[in-house]
Amino acid sequence: MSIAIIGVGNIGRALAEALIAVGEPVVLAATQPPRALAKELGHLASAATTAEAIEACDVLILAVWFGVARALIERHKSQLVGKVVVDPSNPIAVADQGQFSRTLPADVSAASIIAASLAPGTHYAKAFSTLNAEVLEQDTNHTPEHVVVFYATDDEQAQTAVEKLITAVGFTPLKAGGLDAAIRLEAFGDLSGKVFDLGGARSALLT
């Protein structure tokens, strides 16, 4: 499974570091190829343009703001066909005082908009939107495999890939449901911003 990450902010960097720590090569892309970061992360990291990163991967993690993700998909829609797109984005804005607010109606998920914008033949999953970078950066010696990463998808190929990805970085994958459940994983959703073990996560899904 070849992996590319678009976006090298807190989430993108945390996932890149976690993957590299377990021996997974990662291609990194941003507005400009992040060569300095790739060099810092070592020989398993490489920097590329967005188009190059998409071409090189089977699984693409869009670790960017929701609006940026929509623009990237529109620009590279045909190139994404056949790829698995993993989307951690949240539909949020940050006020001057640092307060977060949703940018979509309460009953509309970012996942539904992203999924609808993808071309047929693209495989999509919502994942990594519930945990912050500090949790994702946990050392594997602290047994993060007991921490659940929820995901949502209607696509079997995306499900297989995202479960492998979550397991590779040392966490426990748990499907929250199809894309209609994705809103629970996004900012202000009932599963967002909380750390669950498997028992607690299964109980939370039933509420």
Disulfide bonds with the S-S distance in Angstrom:
none
